[in-house]
Amino acid sequence: MPTMESPRHPGMALVTPAGESLTLTHDPRAVPTTNSTHEAQLQDPSGALTTHAATWNGSLLSATIPGASLGTGGAHFVRFREVGSAWPTEAISVFVTGGTQPGPGAHSHPQADVTGLVTDIALRELAANKGIPAGYAGLNVGGLVPTAQLGLGVANSSTFLRGDQTYAVPATAGGSGPVVAASLATDAPANLTTTGVMVAGLSLPVGPGTYAFTYNLVYRSAATTTGAKFGVNHTGTTTLFVATARLSTTGTAAVTAVHDQVTTTTPTIMGTVATRTKSTTAPNLGPWTDVDTANADMYLAIEGLLIVTVAGSLDLWHASEVAASSTVKAGSSLILTKTSA
């Protein structure tokens, strides 16, 4: 309920919202007697008059006008008097605004009316994009990016995140001087696809220089009709790369595509596959189509040379010949020899 004080000289316009009662205080020119009673008269825009009780507190006259008497809009006039005396000619002007509340009601504006809003909306990130490809990383309860959003593979206390965003088992290196080695302590996960997967644990960092490498590998195939294929990659820059894979075959007069690990009396012909290019998900050393025995150890040697100008990691990649299981076994190793700076 607004309270409005009239000026010393009535005539100024006061404003009140519709629907609310109004308390007016007035400083009269003539000081009333303390025993007298007072009243206020309201004239609405139609000219209708209503009378309301007024009080004198010794210095000011005041009266409360109900909202219903004020109506919904337009100019009103209020004047005070002592009961029994004439009404003064001067009055207080009160303008009643429309509506039930002061100020603007519910409304809308185009986005462009708000400075910077269009740009801010365009740059926002939707919650639905959190933790998905081409979106943005989320945070776990500890305020850290979850390991699954940092790289591929298994993140645990035995792996580290490489620069190519792959979790890998640190190589078990041995030897001294220019010769280092790495070996698999446990079987690598089986690969049931023809797409190459890096064999974690058979990688070594390789800086600038010239190197010879040998992979001594043992693998198994789940079926005799499933061969395998391998690739060697260096993640840095090389100016020379050559590699050859050697395996025994069943052929005695000509090489075959069957890897044979049971030749004991009659020598058979060794088979080789060779490349001048590095490979990863599409291994280029192989495939051969069969093995002599399912789920049995098969030995394969991959040898090669490389000249490195920008440091990287030497990695082994493995896939099955068809969409069936083959596995690189524990005990497989890499020997890396630096032959010149």
URBELFEN-V824504 format. One record per pair of residues at least 12 apart in sequence whose ideal C-beta (glycine too) atoms are under 8 Angstrom apart, sorted by the first residue. I is the first residue (numbers start at 1). J is the second residue. If there is no record, write none. Layout:
BEGIN
I:J + I:J
END
This chain:
BEGIN
1:20 + 1:21 + 1:22 + 1:23 + 1:64 + 2:16 + 2:17 + 2:20 + 2:22 + 2:23 + 3:22 + 3:23 + 3:25 + 4:16 + 4:22 + 4:23 + 4:24 + 4:25 + 4:94 + 5:24 + 5:25 + 5:26 + 5:27 + 5:60 + 6:24 + 6:25 + 6:26 + 6:27 + 6:78 + 6:92 + 7:27 + 8:27 + 9:90 + 10:26 + 10:79 + 10:90 + 10:91 + 10:92 + 11:90 + 11:91 + 11:92 + 11:93 + 12:92 + 12:93 + 13:75 + 13:93 + 13:94 + 13:95 + 14:92 + 14:93 + 14:94 + 14:95 + 15:94 + 15:95 + 15:96 + 15:97 + 16:70 + 16:94 + 16:95 + 16:96 + 16:97 + 17:96 + 17:97 + 17:99 + 17:100 + 17:101 + 17:102 + 18:67 + 18:70 + 18:71 + 18:72 + 18:73 + 18:96 + 18:97 + 18:98 + 18:99 + 18:100 + 19:67 + 19:72 + 19:99 + 19:100 + 19:101 + 20:67 + 20:70 + 21:64 + 21:65 + 21:66 + 21:67 + 21:70 + 22:64 + 22:65 + 22:67 + 22:70 + 22:94 + 23:62 + 23:63 + 23:64 + 23:65 + 24:40 + 24:62 + 24:63 + 24:64 + 24:65 + 24:78 + 24:92 + 24:94 + 25:60 + 25:61 + 25:62 + 26:60 + 26:61 + 26:62 + 26:63 + 26:80 + 26:92 + 27:59 + 27:60 + 27:61 + 28:61 + 28:80 + 32:56 + 32:61 + 32:82 + 33:82 + 34:56 + 34:58 + 36:56 + 36:82 + 36:83 + 37:82 + 37:83 + 38:53 + 38:54 + 38:55 + 38:56 + 38:61 + 38:63 + 38:80 + 38:81 + 38:82 + 38:83 + 39:51 + 39:52 + 39:53 + 39:54 + 39:63 + 39:80 + 39:81 + 39:83 + 40:52 + 40:53 + 40:54 + 40:61 + 40:63 + 40:65 + 40:78 + 40:79 + 40:80 + 41:78 + 41:79 + 41:80 + 41:81 + 41:87 + 42:65 + 42:69 + 42:70 + 42:76 + 42:77 + 42:78 + 43:76 + 43:77 + 43:78 + 43:91 + 44:69 + 44:70 + 44:71 + 44:74 + 44:76 + 45:71 + 45:73 + 45:74 + 45:75 + 45:76 + 50:69 + 52:64 + 52:65 + 52:66 + 52:69 + 54:80 + 61:80 + 63:78 + 63:80 + 65:78 + 65:94 + 70:94 + 70:96 + 71:96 + 72:96 + 72:98 + 73:96 + 73:97 + 73:98 + 74:95 + 74:96 + 75:93 + 75:94 + 75:95 + 75:96 + 76:93 + 76:94 + 76:95 + 76:96 + 77:91 + 77:92 + 77:93 + 77:94 + 78:91 + 78:92 + 78:94 + 79:91 + 79:92 + 131:146 + 131:149 + 137:149 + 147:161 + 147:167 + 150:165 + 151:165 + 151:166 + 151:167 + 152:165 + 152:166 + 152:167 + 153:166 + 153:167 + 153:168 + 153:200 + 154:167 + 155:167 + 158:170 + 159:200 + 162:313 + 163:235 + 163:313 + 164:235 + 164:313 + 166:198 + 166:200 + 167:200 + 168:198 + 168:200 + 168:201 + 168:203 + 169:185 + 169:200 + 169:201 + 171:201 + 171:202 + 171:203 + 171:204 + 171:334 + 172:185 + 172:201 + 173:204 + 178:337 + 178:338 + 178:339 + 179:335 + 179:336 + 179:337 + 179:338 + 180:204 + 180:335 + 180:336 + 181:333 + 181:334 + 181:335 + 181:336 + 182:201 + 182:202 + 182:203 + 182:204 + 182:333 + 182:334 + 182:336 + 183:201 + 183:202 + 183:331 + 183:332 + 183:333 + 183:334 + 184:199 + 184:201 + 184:202 + 184:328 + 184:329 + 184:330 + 184:331 + 184:332 + 184:333 + 185:201 + 185:330 + 186:330 + 187:327 + 187:328 + 187:329 + 187:330 + 188:200 + 188:201 + 188:318 + 188:327 + 188:328 + 188:329 + 189:327 + 190:222 + 190:325 + 190:326 + 190:327 + 191:318 + 191:319 + 191:320 + 191:325 + 191:326 + 191:327 + 192:320 + 192:323 + 192:324 + 192:325 + 193:319 + 193:320 + 193:323 + 194:229 + 194:319 + 194:320 + 194:321 + 194:322 + 194:323 + 195:281 + 195:282 + 195:319 + 196:229 + 196:231 + 196:279 + 196:280 + 196:281 + 196:282 + 196:283 + 196:317 + 196:318 + 196:319 + 197:281 + 197:317 + 197:318 + 197:319 + 198:280 + 198:315 + 198:316 + 198:317 + 199:315 + 199:316 + 199:317 + 199:318 + 199:328 + 199:332 + 202:215 + 202:315 + 202:316 + 202:328 + 202:332 + 202:333 + 202:334 + 203:313 + 203:314 + 203:315 + 203:316 + 203:334 + 204:313 + 204:314 + 204:334 + 204:336 + 205:311 + 205:312 + 205:313 + 205:314 + 206:234 + 206:236 + 206:306 + 206:308 + 206:311 + 206:312 + 206:313 + 206:314 + 206:336 + 207:308 + 207:311 + 208:308 + 208:309 + 208:310 + 208:311 + 208:341 + 209:307 + 209:308 + 209:338 + 209:339 + 209:340 + 209:341 + 210:240 + 210:305 + 210:306 + 210:307 + 210:308 + 210:338 + 210:339 + 210:340 + 210:341 + 211:305 + 211:306 + 211:307 + 211:308 + 211:314 + 211:336 + 211:337 + 211:338 + 211:339 + 212:303 + 212:304 + 212:305 + 212:336 + 212:337 + 212:339 + 213:232 + 213:303 + 213:304 + 213:305 + 213:306 + 213:314 + 213:334 + 213:335 + 213:336 + 213:337 + 214:301 + 214:302 + 214:303 + 214:334 + 214:335 + 215:230 + 215:232 + 215:300 + 215:301 + 215:302 + 215:303 + 215:316 + 215:332 + 215:333 + 215:334 + 216:299 + 216:301 + 216:332 + 216:333 + 216:334 + 216:335 + 217:230 + 217:299 + 217:300 + 217:301 + 217:302 + 217:316 + 217:328 + 217:332 + 218:297 + 218:298 + 218:299 + 218:300 + 218:328 + 218:329 + 218:331 + 218:332 + 219:297 + 219:298 + 219:300 + 219:318 + 219:326 + 219:327 + 219:328 + 219:329 + 219:332 + 220:295 + 220:296 + 220:297 + 220:298 + 220:326 + 220:327 + 220:329 + 221:291 + 221:294 + 221:295 + 221:298 + 221:320 + 221:324 + 221:325 + 221:326 + 222:294 + 222:295 + 222:324 + 222:325 + 222:326 + 223:294 + 223:324 + 223:325 + 224:290 + 224:291 + 224:292 + 224:293 + 224:294 + 225:289 + 225:290 + 225:322 + 225:324 + 226:290 + 226:291 + 226:320 + 226:321 + 226:322 + 226:324 + 226:325 + 226:326 + 227:257 + 227:259 + 227:286 + 227:287 + 227:288 + 227:289 + 227:290 + 227:291 + 227:320 + 227:321 + 227:322 + 227:326 + 228:259 + 228:286 + 228:287 + 228:288 + 228:298 + 228:300 + 228:318 + 228:319 + 228:320 + 228:321 + 228:326 + 229:283 + 229:284 + 229:285 + 229:286 + 229:287 + 229:288 + 229:318 + 229:319 + 229:320 + 229:321 + 230:245 + 230:283 + 230:285 + 230:286 + 230:300 + 230:302 + 230:316 + 230:317 + 230:318 + 230:319 + 231:278 + 231:279 + 231:280 + 231:282 + 231:283 + 231:284 + 231:285 + 231:316 + 231:317 + 231:318 + 232:278 + 232:279 + 232:285 + 232:302 + 232:304 + 232:314 + 232:315 + 232:316 + 232:317 + 233:278 + 233:279 + 233:280 + 233:314 + 233:315 + 233:317 + 234:278 + 234:306 + 234:308 + 234:312 + 234:313 + 234:314 + 234:315 + 235:312 + 235:313 + 235:315 + 236:308 + 236:309 + 236:310 + 236:311 + 236:312 + 236:313 + 237:308 + 237:309 + 237:310 + 237:312 + 238:278 + 238:306 + 238:307 + 238:308 + 238:309 + 239:307 + 239:309 + 240:305 + 240:306 + 240:307 + 241:276 + 241:277 + 241:278 + 241:304 + 241:305 + 241:306 + 241:307 + 242:274 + 242:275 + 242:276 + 242:304 + 242:305 + 242:306 + 243:274 + 243:275 + 243:285 + 243:302 + 243:303 + 243:304 + 244:272 + 244:273 + 244:274 + 244:275 + 244:285 + 244:302 + 244:303 + 244:304 + 245:272 + 245:273 + 245:274 + 245:285 + 245:286 + 245:300 + 245:301 + 245:302 + 246:270 + 246:271 + 246:272 + 246:300 + 246:301 + 246:302 + 246:303 + 247:259 + 247:270 + 247:271 + 247:272 + 247:288 + 247:298 + 247:299 + 247:300 + 247:301 + 248:260 + 248:261 + 248:263 + 248:268 + 248:270 + 248:271 + 248:299 + 249:268 + 249:269 + 249:270 + 249:271 + 249:288 + 250:263 + 250:268 + 250:292 + 251:268 + 251:269 + 251:271 + 252:266 + 252:267 + 252:268 + 252:269 + 253:269 + 254:269 + 255:269 + 255:270 + 255:271 + 256:269 + 256:271 + 257:271 + 257:288 + 257:289 + 257:290 + 258:288 + 258:289 + 258:290 + 258:291 + 258:292 + 259:271 + 259:288 + 259:290 + 259:291 + 259:292 + 259:298 + 259:300 + 260:292 + 261:291 + 261:292 + 261:293 + 261:296 + 261:297 + 261:298 + 261:299 + 262:292 + 262:293 + 271:288 + 273:285 + 273:286 + 273:288 + 279:317 + 280:315 + 280:317 + 281:317 + 281:319 + 283:317 + 283:318 + 283:319 + 285:302 + 286:321 + 287:319 + 287:320 + 287:321 + 288:321 + 289:321 + 297:329 + 302:316 + 314:334 + 314:336 + 316:328 + 316:334
END
